[in-house]
Amino acid sequence: MKRRELIRHLAQNGCTLIREGGNHSWWGHVAKNRRSAVPRHTEINDLLARKICKDLDVPKP
């Protein structure tokens, strides 16, 4: 899955960017008090994308 597709999916489900790190972007779901790191690769493995969505309590893409 492309990184921008995952970012778009997270933003549509109530997640916001917390901060930019050196190799990762930290995204969080403020209402559910959860956060997860999204790597800066253009391609993100589907298993990793599902894990990020699970960490943020967002439906899987």
C-alpha positions as CSV (number, residue, x, y, z in Angstrom):
1,M,0.0,0.0,0.0
2,K,1.2,3.5,-0.8
3,R,2.1,5.7,2.2
4,R,-0.2,8.5,1.0
5,E,-3.1,6.1,0.7
6,L,-2.6,5.1,4.4
7,I,-2.3,8.7,5.5
8,R,-5.5,9.6,3.7
9,H,-7.3,6.6,5.3
10,L,-6.0,7.6,8.8
11,A,-7.1,11.2,8.3
12,Q,-10.6,10.3,7.1
13,N,-11.0,8.2,10.3
14,G,-10.2,10.9,12.8
15,C,-6.4,10.6,13.2
16,T,-4.1,13.6,13.2
17,L,-0.4,14.1,12.8
18,I,1.3,14.5,16.1
19,R,4.9,15.2,15.0
20,E,7.4,14.4,12.3
21,G,10.4,12.3,13.4
22,G,13.6,11.5,11.6
23,N,12.4,8.3,10.0
24,H,8.8,8.1,11.0
25,S,5.7,10.3,11.3
26,W,3.7,9.9,14.5
27,W,0.0,9.8,14.0
28,G,-2.6,9.7,16.8
29,H,-6.3,9.2,17.5
30,V,-6.9,11.9,20.1
31,A,-10.4,10.7,21.1
32,K,-9.2,7.2,21.8
33,N,-5.8,8.2,23.3
34,R,-3.8,6.1,20.8
35,R,-0.8,6.7,18.6
36,S,1.5,4.9,16.2
37,A,4.5,5.5,14.0
38,V,4.1,5.5,10.2
39,P,7.4,5.0,8.4
40,R,8.5,7.3,5.6
41,H,8.8,4.7,2.9
42,T,6.7,5.2,-0.3
43,E,5.5,1.6,-0.1
44,I,4.3,0.2,3.3
45,N,3.8,-3.5,3.7
46,D,0.1,-4.5,4.0
47,L,0.7,-6.3,7.3
48,L,2.3,-3.2,8.7
49,A,-0.6,-1.0,7.5
50,R,-3.1,-3.3,9.2
51,K,-1.0,-3.2,12.4
52,I,-0.9,0.6,12.3
53,C,-4.7,0.7,11.9
54,K,-5.1,-1.7,14.8
55,D,-2.9,0.4,17.0
56,L,-4.9,3.5,16.2
57,D,-8.2,1.6,16.5
58,V,-9.2,2.5,13.0
59,P,-10.9,0.1,10.5
60,K,-8.5,-1.7,8.2
61,P,-8.0,-0.3,4.7
